[in-house]
Amino acid sequence: MWTSGQTENVSRTGVLFRGGRRVKVGTALEIHFLLSAGMRPGTVSDLVCDGKVVRTVEPVDPDEVPAVAATIGEYFVRHQSGPVV
């Protein structure tokens, strides 16, 4: 099941994000980061990563979903042309 999320922190080995639903620790993930190509307007790179949930962080506000901390394992970059969706 695909869902969008908001990245809160990213490092070489992991990412902390808030998504649209709760995710259990140990769940395998495929994470996509859409990156602007900067000097080439209309071009983006899709960084595709395999990951695994290592912890969740409960929100302070009950209307928010928990943050999810996931490791980043293998990854590759896919270049795209056209508008960012």
Number of C-alpha atoms within 10 A of each C-alpha: 2 9 8 12 15 11 14 12 10 14 9 8 10 16 18 21 18 20 18 13 13 13 18 12 14 12 11 15 16 14 20 16 13 16 14 14 14 9 7 9 11 13 16 20 18 16 15 17 18 16 22 21 20 15 17 19 13 13 12 9 8 8 7 13 18 21 22 25 23 25 21 21 13 10 13 12 14 10 13 14 12 9 9 12 4
